[in-house]
Amino acid sequence: MTTRVLFLSSMLLISGLISGVCCAQMSQPTSAIPQEIPTFDINAIDKTADPCVDFYQYACGTWMKSNPIPADKSRWGRFDQLYERNLYILRDLLNEAQAPGKHTAIQQMVGTYYGACMDESAIEKRGTEPLTPQLERIAGIKTNEDLIREIAHMHRNGTSALFAFYSQPDMHDSSETVANLDQGGITLPDRDYYIKDDAKSVETRQKYVEHVQKIFELAGDRPELAAAEAKTVLTVETGLAQASMDRTVRRDPKTRDHKMTAAEIESAAPNFDLAVYFADNGSPKFTALNVGNPEFFKQVNEQLNRVPLGDWKIYLRWRTINEYAPALTKAFVDEDFAFNGKYMSGQQEIEARWKRCVKSTDTSLGMALGKLYVDRTFGADGKERTLKMVKGIESAMREDIGELTWMSDTTKKKAYEKLNAIVNNIGYPDTWRDYSSIAIKADDYAGDLQRAKAFEVHRIYNKIDKPTDRKDWGMTPPTVNAYYRASMNDINFPAGILQPPFYGKLMDDAVNFGGIGVVIGHELTHGFDDQGRKFDAEGNFRDWWTPEDGKEFEQRADCTAKEYSSFVSVKDDKGDIKLNGKLTLGENTADNGGLKLAYMALTKMIGDTPVKPIDGYTAGQRFFLAYGQIWCQNVTEQQARKLVLIDPHSPGRWRVNGAVQNSAAFQQAFGCKAGQPMVSENACRVW
């Protein structure tokens, strides 16, 4: 399923929310919820900078100087400020759920989970005991069939290994959900970490081996044995990485579109014993599935024979311990943080325990905690306000499509059909998820985590060969993010982002359109970016473009890819690291399109009504400043290095400067002249 998010870094945070869950803080915090973040911050502006030379510096320069990265963060921006504020709100809800008195079933569940996470003494007392059954199963593997059965057992309980299995809407009939088999099994963030031979990659692999060794030692292995095991893990994962498809190549949906019968993939990779795997992994029976990367299974099929069974057991043992290390004792957590937090991301201190436990609760029981959050902060009026703005920006896109001189009427007709069919999900789901089948115990945090993972796996597997649930949400309500799903043709705005600095009830329209308005336009544009345009109004992977219009689109997309590939992401004494314009193409297209659409909607709303300047800035200037200030951020060098490899989004500086230098409206608002840096000589425009 192709899902395009506004801000991947938030998604990375969500996918690793239990990272580093343990520490030395037993008492409940009492600090108050931080003040609401300014929607428009006049004090963030660096008036020594020229907006036509470096608009990002102008909009955010003073903010960046005044907001250094906190020691417990690897990135600090306005997104992060809002997410941090939400953590305090969630913390208060969880503390209330634990306080003496009568509680609802939802409060009881999330309060017990959070309390178990906060109970360090119980976690220290249990040690690695929660992993004993799993590790004993791995130790008992004697045959290749045992190996595959164990991987099936791990998968059904939420521990990833060797490859990935999940459900997704059928790429050619999105009304039905099918099983999906794909590459996977590596621990480092991307395949390139294993196969690139530059000095930094070599160093990272060495640090990784040292980290794996330390974790094995904490699990009770002798240092010399742990050292050998760590090298084995790297060797096995390098083989998986070499067989994996590059993430930039995977952006094209056709590279992931391989409908096969179960028998066909079983015969193509016989050493996987996939018939055994499918029978044991807990999924419903099926006869056909999509295989994201068949070549991966063909290549690893040979490795399953070549690599000794004992090495595979070491690998599975590592994947199990690594999965739960953040939920074990302080020693495991400290080592997990030292590598993943400090070395890989540049984070100097681990977050306070309560923050990690709030995040873990949101990950495991997010729709239950999210209901409490929505009841406290959002309400039906929030949906109504947002929907009104969405409709205005959809109208702007309809107008924009009509004005395109390079697109034929035939393709425009199909584009209108897709735009009219987009579903808007705002704030929270219509139906709340029921977690009542999960056994949550006050003295078993690792067990609670495992049972929550198993619940989610079962929920995902249970969709196979059933009608697609188009009302299912991919983010929890407190999330500070938004996303578009090509297979559903829907845009989704969790309640967490529908507040300052993105939207303020008392702010002028220019600021709100420059904030949440651009976010809305961004997600709408994803439906028509280089990936989204390949799916039709129903979410099916189908070419609805004339060949001539398709070529015209690709020429414009190529302009954007080349433009962003010239931007420097990380300045390095051994050579600057530039953005990958092809990896970031979809998000850059959405940034440029969203900015244009939101400005069109704003000007239509204002019409001929005179708007007085506020704070010395015209409505147009405030619109662009509000957009720029959304992306104010500081990032550690380590995190920037990681993101340039794996993040399909550009850094904040280029999300702002890259978009405004292509915008004639921006140049008019600030009086920029030809030849200045914020006036692109050959402005790129897709939409």
N, C-alpha and C positions, 0 to 999 in steps of 0.2 A: 504494500500500500504506500503510495507516495503522499507524504505529509510534509507540508512546507511550513516551518515555524518562523515567527518573527525574530527569535533570539535563541540560537542554539545553545549558547552558554548557559542559559537557564535550563534548557533541556538536559545538558550535561550534568548540571547541578541536581536536577530531579532524578536522573538515572543513577546517580551516586549518592543519594541522600543519606544512606546509612554509613557512608564513609567516615571512619573515625568515631564511631559511637562508643565511647567509654571515656572515662577520665576521672578527675579527682575532685569533683564538685558534687556534694551530696545535698546541700541545702537548696531550697527552692528560691529562685531569684525574686526580687521584689521591685525591680526598677520599672518605671512607668513606660507606657507606650510612647515611642518617639513622636514628636509633633508631625503634623501633616506636612508633606514635602511641597514646597512652592510649585505651583503649576508653571509660573513664569518667574524666573529669578533674575531681576535686574542686576543683582550683585555678582552674578556668574560671569557677566560680560567683561571681556578684556578690551577696554577702549583704546589701549595703545596699539592694538592690532588693526589692520585694514580689512574690513569684511570682504573686499574684492580680491585680496591677496591670499588670505587664509581664513575662511569663514568659520571653520571649526574653532580655531584659536580665538577668534572674536567672540563667538557665542559661548565658549566654554573655558577660556583661558584662566580666568580668575577662579572659577569653580575648581578646575584641576589643581591649581596652586593651593587652594584652601582645603582640598579634600584628598589628602594622601591615602594610599591604600592601607586600611587597617591591618594589623599584624595577623589577624585570623582570616584574611581574604587574599585571593590571588588577583582579583579584579574588583574595582570599586567604581560604580557608576550610578546613574539615577535609577536604572532598573533595580540595582542591588539595594539602594536606599529604600525603595518601596518594598522590596521583598523582605528586607530586614524588619521594616515596620510591621509587615504582615506576620512575621514570626512572633512578635510580641503579642499581637492580638490572639494568635493561635495558642500561645503559651498561657495566656489568661484563661482562655476557654478550657484548656486542659487542666489547669490548676483548679478551676471551678468544678470540673468533672470529678476531681479527686477529693474535693472538700467534703466534710461530713454533711449528710442530708440526703434527701431523696433525689435520685437521678433517673433520667430516661435510659432506655436500653443502649442508645447510641452513646450517651455520655459515659455510661458504665464501661462500655467496650473501649472507647478511645482513652478514657482515663486510666483504665487498668493497663493497657498497652504502654502508655507513656510512663506510668509509674514503674512498670517492670524495666523499662529502658533506663530510668533514673536510679534504679536500685543497684548501685555499684557493688555493694557488699555481697549481694546474692550472685551477681555475675562473677565476681572474683572467686567466690566459694565454689562455683560449679566448674571453673576452669574450662578445659576443652571437652568436658563430659558431654555437652550437647552434640558434639560431632562423632562421638564414639560409634554409634550404630552405623553411620555412613562410612566411616573409615574401616570398620570391620568388614563391611560388604566389599569394599574395594580390595582389601587384603585377601579376601576369599576368591578373587577372580582367578580362574585356572585355564580358561579357553577364550578364544575370540568371541564366541557366542556369549559367554559370561560378561565380557567387556561391553558388548553392545547392550545387553540387558541392563548393565549398571548405568550406562549412559542414559538409557530410557528412564530408569529410576531417578537419576539426577535431574533430568529435564522436567519430569512431572512434578518434582519438588522444588523447581525454581533455580537449580544450579546449572549454569551453562557449561558446555564442554563439547569439543570436537566440531560440532556443526549446530545450526539453528533450526528449530521447528516451531511453527506458529500458524495462525490462521490469518487470512486476508481476503477481501473481496476478490472474486474472480476478475482478472484484468479485462476479460472480454464479455463478461456478464456480471456487472457489479451488484446485481440484485441477489446473487448467491455468494456465500463465503466458502472458500476452499482451504485445504491444507497447503502450507508452503514450507519447502525445505530449502535451506540456503547455507552459504559458507559461514564460518564462525570459529570459535574455539581459542582465539588469541586473547592475551591479557593486556598487552600494551595498547595504546589508543588506536593504532593503525598499522597496517601491514608494512608500511615504509620504515617503521622503527626497527623491523627485523632484517630488512634487505638493503637499506642504504648504507654506503660505506664511508660517508663523511665522518669527520672526527667526533662531532656531537652524537651521531647515531651510535658509533662504536662505544663512546663513553656511556650512553644511556643503557645499552645492552649489558655492559659490565656492572653498572649500578643495579640493574634489574636482577642479574644473577646473584649479586650480594644480598639484595633484599629477599629473594626467594630462599636463599640459604638461611638467613636469619629467622624467617618464618618457620622453616622446617626445624630449626634448632629449638624454637619456642614450643613446637609441637612434640619435642622430646627426642629428636634425632641427634646423634653424635655429630660434632662439627665436620669431620672428614666425610661422613656419609651425606650430611646435608649439602655440602659443597658439590659433591658428585651429582646429587639429585637436582640441584639447581641448574647445573649445566645440561642435564637431561631435559628439564622443562624447556629451556631455551631452544634446544635442538628440535624437540617435538613441535613447539609453537612456530619455529622458523619454517618448518615444513608446511604447516597450515597457512602461514602468511604467504609463502611462495606460490601456493595454489589458489590464493584469493585474488579476486578481481579488484583493480584499482578503484577507489571511491569516485574519482572523476568520471571514469568510464561508466560506472554504475548509475550515473545520473540519467542516462538515456534509458527510458523504460523498456525498450526492446531488448536490452542486454539482460534483463531480469525476467523476461517473458518466455517461459518454457513449460507449456502445459504437457504433462506426461501421465501415462498410467503408472500406478504403483509398480506394476510388473516391469515396466520399461526402465525405471531408475534402479530397481532392484537388480536387474540383469546388467546394467551399465556399471554398477559398483558392487559386485557380489561380496567382497570382503566386509562390507558394512553390515551384512545380515539385516537389511532394512525391513524385511518381512517380520523378523523377530522384534526389531525396534518398534515398528508401527503397532504390533500386537501388545507391546508392554508399556508404551509411553503414556497410556491413559487417555488417548484421543479416541473419538468414535471411529468406527470402521469407515473406510473410504476406498474408492477404486482409482481416482485420479487426483492429481495435485499439481501445483506449480513448483518448479525447481528453479530457484533464482540463479544458480551458477552450476550447471551440470558438470562443467570442466573441473570444478573443485572436487567433486565426488570421484571423478575418474582419476585424478591425480593422487588424492589422499587414499584411494583404494589400494594403490601400490604401497603407500607408506604403512598401511595397516599390516601388510605382510612383512615389509622390510624392517620396521621398528620392533624390537623385542617386546613381548607382552609385558615384561617387568617395567619397561620404560613408560608404557601407556598407563600402568597402574600408578607410577610416580606422578605422571601428569594429572590423572584424575584426583589423586590425593591433594595435589597443589590446588586444583580448581576448587575443590571443596573447602579447604582451609582458607584460601584467599577470599572466597565468597562470604565467609562468616567472620573473618578476622576482625572487622570493625565492630562486631557485636560480642566479642569475647573479652578477655581480661585486658587490663591497662597495657601490659607488655605487648600484646598483639596490636592494639590500637596505636600505640606509640610508633611501632615499626611500620604499620600500614601508612600512618601519616607522614613519617619521615621520608618515605619514597614517593607516595602518590601526591601528598600535599606539598611538602617542602621541596623535594628535588624536582619533581615533574612540573609543579605549578608555581613554585616560588612563594608559597604561603609560609609565613614565619612561625605562626602559632596555630594550634588546633582551636577550633571554635569551642565556646563554652558548651558544656554537656547538654544543657537544656535546649540549646538551639539544634544540636544534632538529634536529640530525641524528638523534638517537634517535627523536624524534617522526616525522620523515620516514620513517625505516625502518619504524616501526610502521604508518604510513599505507600505504606501498607494498608491504611484505612482511609484513604484520601476523600472518598465520597461521603463517608460518615462524618469525618472532621469538617469537610467542606460544607455540609448542611448546617452545622453549628456556625460556621463562619458566615455563610450567606444570611442566616437568620439575624446575625448580629450586625452585619455591615452593608448589605446590598438592598434587597427588596425589589418588588415589581416595578417601581418607578425607575430604577436603574436600567432595567431592560427597555422600557419605553423610550427613555432618552437616547440610549445607544442605537436602538432600531431606527429612530428618526434620522440620525446622522448617517447610518448605513444606507438608508433609502436615498438620501441626497447624493451620496458618493456613487451609488449604483447608477443613478440618473446621469451623473457626470461621465461615467464610463460609457454609458449608452451613447451619449453625445460625442465622446471622443472617438468611439469606433466609427460612428457615422462620418466623421471628418477625415478619416484616414484616406489619403489619396492613393496609396499603394495597394490597398486591399479591394478585391472585387466584391460586387454585391452578393455573389454566391456565397463567399466565405463570411461576409458580414452577417448574412441571414443566420448562418449557423452560430456565429459568435453571439448574436442577440439571443438565440435560443438557449445557449449555455448560460449567459448572464442572467436571463430571466428565471432560470431553473436553480440558481444558487440558493442554498438554504442557509439562513442566518441563525446560528446558535449563540445565545447571549447570556452570560452570567453563570448559568448552572443548568444541569440537565432537567428534563421534564420529569423523569423518574429516578429516584435515588437508589443506588446500589445496595443490596442486602448482604451484609457481612455476617449475619447471625450464625452461619454454620461454622465459623472459625472459632476454635477454642483458644481464648486469650487467658493466660495464666499470669498471676501477679509475680511469681517467682521464677519465670522461665522466659526471659527476653529473647534469647536465641531461638527457642522453640516457637515463640509467638511469631517471630520473623519468618521462620521456615513455614509455619502453617499459613501465614498470610501469602507467602510466595506461592505455595501449592494451590491456594484458593484462586489466585489470579491466573495461574497456568491453566487450571481446570476451566475457568471462565472463558479464557481465550480459546482453548481446544474445543470447548463445547459449541462454538460457533460453526465448526466445520460441517459442510453440507447442509447448512440451514440458510434461510433468507437473511440477508445482511441487515444488521441492526443499525439503521442510520441515525438513531438517537443516542448511540453510545458515545461517550466523551473520551478523548485521549489525554486530557489534562484535568487536574483537580481544580475546583473553583478558586482556591486561594492563589493559584499560579499567576505570576506576573509574566504573561506571554500571550500569544495568540497564534492560530494556525489555520491553514487551508488543507483540506484533504481532496486530492484529485479523484480518488475512487468514490467519494461521497458527493463531490461537488458542493462542499459546504465550507463556510468560514465560521470560526469559533473564537469567542472572546470571553475567557473566564472572568469572573467578578474581580479577581485580584488585580487586573490591569486597568479596570474601569474606574480609576480614581486618580487624584494628583500624583505625579506630575503630568499624566496623560490627559486627564479630564478633570475640570473643576466646575462645580455647579454655578459658581459666582464669577467665573472668568469670561472674558470677551470671546466672541466666536472665533476670532483670528487665532487665538492661542489654542482653543480646543480643537480646531481643525488642523492646526500645525502639530498637535499631539496625537490624540486618539484618532483624529480624522485621517492622518497619514497612515496610521496603523491599519485602519479599515481599508484604505486604498491599497496598501501593501498586500494585504491578504486577498483582496479581489483580483489584483494583478497576477497573483500566483496561479490563478485559474487559467491564465493566458501567457505564462512564461514559457521557457524552452521545454519544460517538462509538462506543465499543466495544459498547454495547448494541444497536447497529444491525446487528451482524454475528452470525451464528448459530454453533452449535458447530463447524461445519466451516470457518468463516471467510468465509462468503458474506454479502454485503450483502442482508439479508432481515429484514423486520419480524416478529419472533416474539412481540410483545407484543399483548395485547388493547388496543383503543382507549382504554378507561377507564384501564388501568394506564399506558399511554403518557402520558396527560394527567397522571396523578398524579406520574409521574417528572419531567415537564417542570416542574411547579410547584415541586418540591423543588430541581431544578437551577437554576431561576430565582432561588430564594432564595439559593443559594450564589453565583451570578453577581453579584447585587446586593450581597451582603455584601462580597465581595472588591473590588468596584468602589469601595467607600467607603474602602479602605486607601490611604494615601499611599506611593508608591514613591520619589519624589524630591522633596525640599523645594527650592523654587526661589523666588528673590526676586521673580519675576514671577508666581508662583502655583504651588501644589503640583501635582505630576503624580501622578495616581492610577492604580492598576492597571486594566487592562482585564479586568473579571470574566468577559466572554464568551470572550476569548482564553485565559484561564487556567483556564477552567471544568473541563476534563478533569483537569488536574493537581491542582487544589484538591479536586475530588471524590475523587481517588485518595489525596491526603494525609489527608483526613478519614476515608475508608474504611479505609485502611491502618492508621491509628492505632487505630481501633476494633477491627479484626480481630486485630491483634497483641496488644492488651490482653486480648481475650477468650481468645485461645489461651494467654496467660501465666497468667491466673487459672484456667483449666481444668487446666493442668499443675500449678500449685501446689496446687489443691484446698483441703482443710482443713488442710494441713500448715503449722504456724506457721513464719514466715520472720522471722528476727531482722533488725533494721535494720543496715545497713552504712554506715559513714561518717556515721552519724546520720540516715540516710534509710531509709524503709520501701521495700519492694519496688515498690509503686506509684509512689512518688516517684522512685525510681531509673529506673524505666521511662520516665517522662516527661522526666526530666533527660537520659537517654541520647538520646531522640528530639530534644530541643531542641539538644543539643550536636552532633548530626550537621550542623546547619545554621548553626553559628557561622561567621560570615564578615564580612569587610570588603570593600567594593566602591568603586571610583573613581566619581565623579559621572558621568564620561563613559560608563563601562560601564553604569551603572545607567540612564542615559538611553536607551542603545541597547537594553538588554534589555527595558525596559518596552514598547518597540515590537514586538519580534520574539520574545521568549521566552514560551512558553506556560506557564512556571512562575512562581509568585510569588517575590519575594525571600525570603531566609532568614527574616527577621523575621516575615513573614506566613505562611510555610509552618508556622511554629511557633505563633505567637499565633492565627492564623486557625483552626487545627485545634483547639487546646486550649480556646479559648473556646466551642467547640461540644461539648466533651466533659464529660459529667457525671462520668465516672470521674476525670478530671483535677481537677475542682472538689472532689470528695470526697477525693482524695489529699492536696490541699494546704489543705483547709478553706476554700475560697473561698465568699464569700457573694453573694447576689443584689445587683446594683447595682455590683459591682466589674468593672473592664474585662475580666477574663478569664472573666466569666460573661455570655455573650450572652443578651440579653433574649428574643430569638427565635432560638434555636439552629437552624441549618440542618443538615439531615441528609438525604442521599440514600440511602446504604447504612449 
